[in-house]
């Protein structure tokens, strides 16, 4: 009889566990659908190509700054190198981030808050974008959440096991995305505030923190030495930079509103005055939810922990340089912001359900427009079609010059281009608002010998009129094509591919230049 009751109790517990797991399982299934949809449709952009190129150099050329992601990517590449497969690694960590957001939200603010926060992250076009990218951003977010969840356990029950998990995951995230190390400052504040009267516990945490710093130190020193040129320019008070970049010592209210909009539903540029006003009102609505979450009389005290992880790293990164306060660098903070928003929505629901429903409808409309925009507009640099175009039309003796990206791109393009033409990098060969005519003329003098034809790739800010004025003295234009450059934050940003022939090789028979505007839909239009 007792055995039957015990079996009945176990069956009931299992049934309850399965029933409670259904909502998060459905959210994870939804997230997987969005993350996998059109996964390999767009070309890898320049940063993704850098990732692939760096991973190919392993194990012989392992960098110290961010080794974790590249080791995992190198292992992942042993099973395939298609664009969709390469991006699949980030999808896995994106799904892990959704699940850990649920676990963290449930732990500090209740199951409903955790589910809503996980759903918001799963539907975020910005997060989907990075989950479909061969970069370390979703891995950094996932590891950061794991370390935070471990610290929550340690704050509640400071055992050696919980502290060890916290320290291990914080070390891994520091070796994945160094800016994520700013989470440690929030950790230190929370541990001190929680255990300020328990010296032994503080000492135990301090030992684990010291271990993290010592193991991270070689990577940190390598990072600092490699970042000195950027930091000296970013911190130089007399450098000639935009005055708006130094107007605020802390993120302004407008900066915060913009990030709320980007993290949740619409990180893209507005296309009209009406839409701009709508998204401004939407951002104010989100700010109100944050306020409700923090000041609501029934809010969970542990929600203040989430606020610390959301805002302390954000302010510290902003103080170093506003140019670091961009979406991909602070993506790891988005789950904490979304948990706060979910808690605010739950607070509104308890106070006035009709308003909560209205907010949910507005949110649904906004995120739907963001998802439609994300999946219907090509945003990433179309290096795949650039390489394909060159491969189809190249002839013996051709030379390729890239006036876009860093010199590393000369080898990174090998992911798509397998031809025989040598590839060079000359950053100031294409005139723009920043590259003037004397710079271009100097770059022309530094060109390698062109024995046949030159394929030239130009990028953002390209001034086609100046280009024709300067280049006609040296080359005849044979063909011109346009490809998507970076549309995610800009509209109609294009890469330009030119096929030119030196005047000395074409003095007797000059073809009529052909301009072809190809928005990365087909290379056959080039007639190559």
C-alpha positions in Angstrom: 0.0 0.0 0.0 2.8 2.4 0.9 4.6 1.5 -2.3 1.6 2.3 -4.3 1.2 5.7 -2.6 4.9 6.4 -3.2 4.7 5.5 -6.9 1.6 7.7 -7.2 3.4 10.6 -5.6 6.4 10.2 -7.9 4.1 10.0 -11.0 2.3 13.2 -9.8 5.6 15.0 -9.3 6.8 14.0 -12.8 3.5 15.1 -14.3 3.7 18.5 -12.6 7.3 18.9 -13.7 6.3 18.1 -17.3 3.3 20.4 -17.2 5.4 23.3 -15.8 8.1 22.8 -18.4 5.7 23.2 -21.3 5.7 27.1 -21.4 9.5 27.5 -21.5 9.7 24.6 -24.0 7.3 26.4 -26.3 9.3 29.6 -25.9 12.6 27.8 -26.8 10.9 26.2 -29.8 9.7 29.6 -30.9 13.2 31.0 -30.4 14.7 28.1 -32.4 12.4 28.8 -35.2 13.3 32.5 -35.4 17.0 31.8 -35.0 17.1 29.1 -37.7 14.9 30.9 -40.2 16.9 32.2 -43.2 20.1 31.3 -41.2 22.3 31.0 -44.3 20.5 33.4 -46.6 22.7 36.4 -46.2 26.4 36.5 -46.7 28.9 36.5 -43.8 29.9 40.1 -43.2 33.4 41.3 -42.5 33.5 40.6 -38.7 32.1 37.1 -39.3 34.8 36.5 -42.0 37.4 37.6 -39.5 36.0 35.0 -37.0 36.3 32.2 -39.5 39.7 33.3 -40.6 41.0 33.5 -36.9 39.5 30.1 -36.2 41.2 28.6 -39.2 44.6 29.6 -37.7 44.1 27.4 -34.7 45.6 25.6 -32.9 48.9 27.2 -33.9 47.8 30.9 -33.6 45.6 31.0 -30.5 45.2 34.6 -29.3 45.1 35.4 -25.6 42.3 38.0 -25.6 39.2 36.0 -26.6 40.3 32.4 -26.9 37.2 30.6 -25.7 34.9 31.3 -28.7 37.5 30.7 -31.3 38.4 27.3 -29.8 34.8 26.3 -29.9 34.4 27.7 -33.4 37.5 25.7 -34.6 36.0 22.5 -33.1 32.6 23.3 -34.7 34.3 23.9 -38.1 35.6 20.3 -38.1 32.0 19.2 -39.0 31.2 21.8 -41.6 31.9 25.3 -43.0 28.7 26.4 -44.7 27.4 29.8 -43.6 24.4 28.3 -41.9 26.5 25.7 -40.1 29.0 28.3 -38.9 26.2 30.5 -37.5 24.6 27.5 -35.8 27.1 27.7 -33.0 25.8 31.1 -32.0 22.2 29.8 -32.3 22.9 27.2 -29.6 24.2 29.8 -27.2 21.3 32.1 -28.1 18.9 29.4 -27.1 20.9 28.8 -23.9 20.6 32.5 -23.1 16.8 32.4 -23.5 16.6 29.4 -21.1 19.0 31.0 -18.6 17.0 34.3 -18.8 13.9 32.3 -17.8 15.8 30.6 -14.9 17.2 33.9 -13.6 13.9 35.8 -13.9 12.1 33.0 -12.2 14.6 32.8 -9.4 14.5 36.5 -8.5 11.0 37.6 -9.5 8.8 34.6 -10.1 7.9 32.2 -12.8 5.7 34.5 -14.8 8.4 37.2 -14.9 10.9 34.6 -16.0 8.7 33.4 -18.9 7.9 36.9 -20.1 11.6 37.9 -20.1 12.5 34.7 -22.0 9.8 35.4 -24.5 11.0 39.0 -25.0 14.5 37.8 -25.6 13.4 35.2 -28.0 11.4 37.8 -30.1 14.1 40.5 -30.0 15.2 41.2 -33.6 18.5 42.5 -32.2 19.2 39.3 -30.3 18.1 37.2 -33.2 20.6 39.2 -35.4 23.5 38.3 -33.1 22.3 34.7 -32.7 22.6 34.4 -36.5 26.2 35.7 -36.5 29.6 34.0 -36.4 30.7 36.1 -33.4 31.1 35.6 -29.7 28.2 37.8 -28.5 25.6 35.1 -27.7 28.3 33.0 -26.1 29.3 35.9 -23.9 25.6 36.5 -23.0 25.1 32.9 -22.1 28.2 32.6 -20.0 27.4 35.9 -18.3 23.9 34.7 -17.4 25.3 31.4 -16.1 27.7 33.2 -13.8 25.0 35.5 -12.6 22.7 32.6 -11.8 25.5 30.9 -10.0 26.1 34.0 -7.9 22.4 34.3 -7.1 22.7 30.8 -5.6 25.9 31.9 -3.8 24.2 35.0 -2.4 21.4 32.8 -1.0 23.7 30.0 0.1 27.4 30.8 -0.1 28.8 27.3 -0.5 32.2 26.4 -2.0 30.4 24.8 -4.9 28.3 27.8 -5.8 31.3 30.1 -5.5 33.4 27.8 -7.7 30.7 27.8 -10.4 30.5 31.6 -10.2 34.2 32.1 -10.5 34.6 29.5 -13.3 31.9 31.1 -15.5 33.1 34.6 -14.9 36.6 33.6 -16.0 35.2 32.0 -19.1 33.1 35.0 -20.0 36.1 37.3 -19.4 38.1 35.1 -21.9 35.2 35.3 -24.4 34.2 39.0 -24.4 36.4 41.2 -22.2 33.8 44.0 -21.7 31.6 41.4 -20.0 34.1 41.5 -17.2 32.3 44.6 -16.0 29.7 42.2 -14.5 32.3 41.6 -11.8 31.9 45.2 -10.5 28.2 44.5 -9.9 29.1 41.1 -8.3 31.6 42.8 -5.9 29.0 45.4 -4.8 26.3 42.8 -4.3 28.6 40.4 -2.4 29.8 43.2 -0.1 26.3 44.6 0.5 24.9 41.1 1.3 27.8 39.8 3.5 29.3 43.1 4.8 28.9 41.8 8.4 30.2 38.3 7.6 34.0 38.7 7.2 34.6 34.9 6.7 32.2 34.8 3.7 33.7 38.0 2.2 37.1 36.4 2.5 36.0 33.3 0.8 34.5 35.3 -2.1 37.7 37.3 -2.3 39.8 34.2 -2.7 37.8 33.1 -5.7 37.8 36.6 -7.2 41.6 36.7 -6.8 41.8 33.4 -8.6 39.7 34.7 -11.5 41.9 37.8 -11.8 45.1 35.9 -11.7 44.0 33.4 -14.4 42.6 36.2 -16.5 45.7 38.4 -16.1 47.7 37.3 -19.2 44.6 37.9 -21.4 44.0 41.3 -19.7 47.6 42.4 -20.2 47.4 41.4 -23.9 44.1 43.3 -24.2 45.4 46.5 -22.6 48.6 46.5 -24.7 46.6 46.0 -27.9 44.0 48.6 -27.0 46.3 51.4 -26.0 46.1 53.3 -29.4 42.3 53.2 -29.3 42.1 54.1 -25.6 44.5 57.0 -25.9 42.4 58.4 -28.7 39.1 57.7 -26.9 40.3 59.3 -23.6 42.2 62.2 -25.1 40.3 65.4 -24.0 41.8 67.5 -26.8 41.3 65.0 -29.6 39.1 66.3 -32.5 35.9 64.4 -32.0 32.3 65.0 -32.2 31.2 67.3 -29.4 28.0 65.2 -28.9 30.2 62.3 -27.9 31.5 64.1 -24.8 28.4 66.0 -23.8 27.4 63.6 -21.0 29.5 62.0 -18.3 26.7 59.4 -17.9 24.3 57.9 -20.4 21.6 60.5 -21.1 17.9 59.8 -20.9 17.8 59.7 -24.7 20.7 57.2 -24.8 18.8 54.9 -22.4 15.6 55.2 -24.4 17.4 54.3 -27.6 18.9 51.2 -26.0 15.5 50.1 -24.7 14.0 50.4 -28.2 17.0 48.5 -29.7 17.1 45.7 -27.2 13.4 45.0 -27.5 11.9 45.5 -30.8 13.3 47.9 -33.4 17.1 48.7 -33.7 16.7 49.9 -37.3 16.7 53.5 -38.6 13.2 55.0 -38.8 12.0 55.6 -42.3 9.6 58.5 -41.6 8.7 61.2 -39.1 5.6 59.3 -38.1 7.5 56.1 -37.4 10.1 58.1 -35.5 7.5 59.6 -33.2 5.9 56.2 -32.7 9.2 54.6 -31.6 9.9 57.6 -29.3 6.5 57.1 -27.6 7.2 53.3 -27.4 10.6 54.0 -25.8 8.9 56.2 -23.2 6.4 53.4 -22.5 9.3 51.0 -21.8 11.0 53.5 -19.5 7.7 53.7 -17.6 7.7 49.9 -17.2 11.3 50.1 -15.8 10.1 52.6 -13.3 7.1 50.5 -12.3 9.4 47.5 -11.8 11.8 49.4 -9.5 9.4 51.5 -7.4 6.3 49.2 -7.3 5.5 48.4 -3.7 5.1 44.7 -4.4 8.3 44.3 -6.4 10.7 41.5 -5.4 13.7 42.7 -3.4 16.0 40.6 -5.5 15.0 42.6 -8.5 17.5 45.2 -7.2 20.2 42.6 -7.9 19.1 42.4 -11.6 19.2 46.2 -11.7 22.8 46.2 -10.5 23.8 43.8 -13.2 22.0 45.8 -15.8 23.2 49.3 -14.9 26.6 49.2 -13.2 28.4 47.5 -16.2 26.5 49.8 -18.6 27.6 53.0 -16.8 31.2 51.8 -16.5 31.5 51.0 -20.2 30.0 54.3 -21.1 32.5 56.1 -18.8 35.4 54.5 -20.6 34.2 55.6 -24.0 30.8 56.2 -25.5 32.0 54.6 -28.7 32.0 51.3 -26.7 28.4 51.7 -25.7 27.0 50.1 -28.8 24.6 47.3 -29.2 26.9 44.4 -29.9 29.3 45.3 -27.0 26.5 45.6 -24.4 24.3 42.8 -25.7 25.1 40.8 -22.6 23.1 43.3 -20.6 19.9 42.9 -22.6 18.5 39.9 -20.5 18.7 41.9 -17.3 16.9 44.8 -18.9 14.2 42.4 -20.2 13.7 40.8 -16.8 13.2 44.3 -15.4 10.7 45.1 -18.2 8.9 41.8 -17.6 8.7 42.6 -13.8 7.3 46.0 -14.7 4.6 44.5 -16.9 3.6 42.1 -14.1 3.4 45.0 -11.7 1.1 46.8 -14.2 -0.9 43.7 -14.6 -1.5 43.5 -10.8 -2.4 47.2 -10.7 -4.6 47.6 -13.8 -5.0 44.7 -16.2 -6.5 46.8 -19.1 -3.4 49.0 -19.2 -1.1 45.9 -19.2 -3.1 44.4 -22.1 -2.8 47.7 -24.0 1.0 47.7 -23.4 1.3 44.1 -24.6 -0.6 44.9 -27.8 1.7 47.9 -28.5 4.7 45.8 -27.8 3.4 43.0 -30.1 2.8 45.5 -33.0 6.3 47.0 -32.5 8.2 43.8 -32.3 6.3 42.4 -35.3 7.3 45.4 -37.4 10.9 44.8 -36.3 10.9 41.1 -37.2 9.3 41.9 -40.6 12.0 44.5 -41.2 14.8 42.1 -40.1 13.7 39.2 -42.3 12.7 41.2 -45.4 15.7 43.6 -45.8 19.2 42.4 -46.5 21.5 44.0 -43.8 24.9 42.3 -44.0 27.8 43.0 -46.3 27.4 40.8 -49.4 30.9 39.5 -49.7 29.5 36.2 -51.1 28.3 37.8 -54.2 31.3 40.1 -54.5 33.6 37.1 -54.5 31.2 35.2 -56.9 31.2 38.1 -59.3 35.0 38.3 -59.4 35.3 34.5 -59.8 33.0 34.5 -62.8 34.6 37.4 -64.5 38.3 37.1 -63.6 41.1 36.5 -66.2 44.7 35.6 -65.8 46.8 38.5 -64.5 43.9 40.2 -62.6 44.5 41.9 -59.3 42.1 42.5 -56.4 42.4 45.6 -54.1 40.1 46.0 -51.1 39.7 49.5 -49.9 37.3 48.4 -47.1 38.0 46.5 -43.9 41.3 45.8 -42.3 44.4 44.1 -44.0 43.1 40.9 -42.4 40.4 40.9 -45.1 42.9 39.8 -47.8 43.0 36.4 -46.2 39.5 36.3 -44.7 38.0 36.7 -48.2 39.3 33.2 -48.9 36.2 31.8 -47.3 34.3 32.8 -50.5 37.1 33.5 -53.1 39.2 30.6 -54.3 40.7 32.2 -57.5 44.3 32.9 -58.4 44.2 36.8 -58.3 46.4 38.3 -55.6 44.5 40.3 -53.0 45.8 43.6 -51.5 44.5 46.0 -49.0 44.7 49.8 -49.5 42.5 51.7 -47.1 42.6 55.2 -48.8 42.1 54.2 -52.4 38.4 55.1 -52.6 37.5 58.8 -52.1 34.9 59.7 -49.5 34.0 62.5 -47.1 37.1 61.4 -45.0 39.4 60.4 -47.8 40.4 63.4 -49.9 41.9 63.5 -53.4 45.6 63.8 -52.2 45.1 60.7 -50.1 43.7 58.8 -53.1 46.6 59.9 -55.4 49.1 58.8 -52.8 47.4 55.4 -52.6 47.4 55.1 -56.4 51.1 55.6 -56.3 51.4 52.7 -53.8 49.4 50.3 -56.0 51.2 47.1 -56.8 52.0 46.7 -60.6 48.8 45.9 -62.5 49.6 43.6 -65.4 46.1 43.1 -66.6 42.9 44.4 -64.8 42.1 45.7 -61.4 39.0 44.6 -59.3 38.5 47.4 -56.7 36.1 47.1 -53.7 35.0 50.4 -52.0 32.8 50.8 -48.9 30.9 53.2 -46.8 30.9 56.9 -47.7 32.2 56.3 -51.2 32.1 59.4 -53.4 31.6 58.1 -56.9 32.0 61.6 -58.6 35.4 62.1 -57.0 36.3 58.6 -57.9 35.7 59.1 -61.6 37.6 62.4 -61.5 40.7 60.9 -60.0 40.7 57.5 -61.6 40.2 58.5 -65.2 43.7 59.8 -65.2 45.0 56.3 -64.5 42.3 53.8 -65.5 39.4 53.1 -67.8 36.2 51.9 -66.2 34.9 48.6 -67.6 32.3 47.5 -65.2 30.7 48.7 -61.9 28.4 46.8 -59.6 26.8 47.6 -56.2 26.2 45.3 -53.3 24.7 45.6 -49.9 27.1 46.9 -47.3 25.7 47.5 -43.8 22.0 48.4 -43.7 21.2 47.3 -40.1 21.8 50.8 -38.7 21.9 52.7 -42.0 19.7 52.9 -45.1 20.9 52.1 -48.6 24.6 51.6 -47.6 26.4 50.0 -50.5 29.7 48.3 -51.4 31.0 49.2 -54.9 32.9 46.8 -57.1 34.8 48.3 -60.0 36.6 46.5 -62.8 39.2 48.9 -64.3 42.0 48.7 -66.8 45.2 50.8 -66.7 45.3 53.4 -69.5 48.7 52.1 -70.6 47.1 48.8 -71.5 44.0 50.2 -73.0 45.1 53.2 -75.0 44.0 51.9 -78.4 40.7 50.4 -77.7 38.8 51.9 -74.8 35.4 50.2 -74.0 32.4 52.1 -73.0 32.1 52.1 -69.2 29.1 50.1 -67.9 27.4 51.0 -64.7 25.2 48.3 -63.2 23.3 48.7 -60.0 23.1 45.3 -58.5 21.4 45.1 -55.0 22.9 41.7 -54.5 20.1 39.9 -56.3 22.0 38.4 -59.2 25.4 38.4 -60.7 24.2 37.5 -64.1 23.2 41.2 -64.6 26.8 42.0 -64.9 27.1 40.2 -68.2 30.4 38.6 -67.2 
